[in-house]
């Protein structure tokens, strides 16, 4: 069986890498990767080297990324990927194409499968946020173009059924984002903090991790929102660790804010750090703030509180460790007081992550070997009839 996986950025590779490695080690599977986007950008750390270090075979590297802070850059990046990938994918002629999530490259994976008559597998479909971000309709459109779905929770299955997808195409496996996060060995706090350059005199302070990405409606003020989060946490005696944003339009304003906030002695700004160090930093943190899906999914497995600031991620299913708030200092401060309360802390300590137990990659691998994907290539079903039948 020949399988092609797609990855364009470190975040999606971190989610999928355990499954990719399991597939690559199976003697019955010829597994290759199509690597593109930020993976091949020196500015973003040339993370293709991490893929090579994991021993995975790369079918093709596509330098697709248009590294511009514009609304059109993601679309141009997608078009570069499409035109460059068609012939290599057709020549490899995989039995299955695998992709995950809701970025522009995922849409390209679905188009490649549909027009080249190759079965496709979409992970993390059926999720939804009410923030209006383009990623949501992209995720749903990709699901309609895909052959089979591995989803994280029953709610996501139900949403795909509402889109007219047949139930036998959908498998609830939990979130594979948790697998490597849970199993990764925990490095000492002193090692991790020293690694990212935090002076030793601050090692005893509680750590707050901030991951904040821009969305279209917040582009002009995204930098100020990031400063609001950071300064509120600093006032509460946290040492703040902030990761650089992804390549979405609006990241320039965040870079300017990071330059300003990095002058504060209670802040460390990091770019790309190895997975093991990042996961250990996350696990040693007292809370996560910003608007990353890591606060929705991974934080509950530590468990620590997550403060989601602004519109991004709103409406997504979240555990009881997550608090949503507005972007002003007062709202962030109120959310912080809530998550630091004894009652909230005790409830968080007792919780179980609703997204899974960290064994989803094994389940996914077993299903991939079991499913006859060729029988799922065509989608003749009428969505209207399926929705009526479900109702």
Steps between C-alpha positions, in 0.01 A plus 500: 500500500639839398404794722581869457481738795492880471664745739574871456573639844649385826169511685329245274809278493509493880139383495553230239859386546432200722250358251736577211786319674282199579392475136856537374620212720231260380656253251173483304489875438708723272454833676626831360449867586428805288673781692425865426439847640665619820695173536735625227533858625820605684300773673277230651783273600537262200297241690533260208817398683288367789309283254826363362628440854191286563608280209197559278528471121415820314345463156542867410583832664296790361618853578149637492497763775435862403637659814302823480268658754207530258156349455602351165818330621334182627307462175815548293679249723223249435517554125877444505450174685229378264687561176823353638342189655276368223759315292704349788183376671365358176831324436515353852135392465428440869216283622415764762571867574493612864467857626385672817326817604390814322790682335522577130730205422232262631265625231770421244530145636126452457509638144790274408311197625172593337630585154770230486250236617691420820320423830559756774495502879427823690580532872351763733193555284167591655654750740356850500558844648269800471781750446427538127860414410553353150637179655148389596342490152827359364478214751139424405569528127791260534276256682255503209788430261647220712431128486532401868515693828679435829347741751584580861167497684135399439398864448728518196346183359154648545602820323630303202172308490321837495710585194361189333794265555413132539562362846701205369756747361561643848707352784528660845856429621581782742752772422840375386633842605516356851710191425852644485403772745414247769781251439788747454748470793486797736824699516585688816366851536847645551626335179210627290509854636876521455468361147274785389712759677310581819741634767533267799371763743155466337482119506284487812231729361181344359511473121225625270518379140354728232419383147304758301423496127329776299163462330368734231262696723777569753794572269531873571488457879659157540824645635316701765299193603822306546641779717179501707542129572869526584482807724200363692691180574814688599299706748390172660866403555525249214808450289371508144618280211367600158527304175529671163176493296435291191501632142140621493438858380548745786812345648700820435306688772570217741872509418507871583325433832746222577792735446348736754405245763830314475667800665322409825716290733204272580454389138675255269403484134593179319482398136551134418605274785518119483179310563625342822599834651174663392282226646694510826465881511125456450477242777702715742276802436231603745263607224477571127347817356436626148290332232678180402325166462762371746298669772185320386653155453842436656473715815234270646743208501747669738254634629533882521257789446471657155387858438383549141511870411302649213288347227722216381390155626165627632227243460735200505428218740725554803565342837424665831858631525436753220373854554411727207535876541517827307821675401503795742715503813202489736349191336835322499554589865156366595570175315835472673345549844249226418756240391722576798217446748527195725173353373606526135845359571356201687247430227772515236720255691218244507398527134551249220576623151183459289715477185656165582759297688806513276453172311333632187793451262497125559126491435545706184779276372295184556199651323709613202623143451149359539288736287451433129547861392433427133136437586473855635640690199165588344248707695166454323292563812259794500577725804135609524378142526764416759409800716129410478572137582709606799224736619 
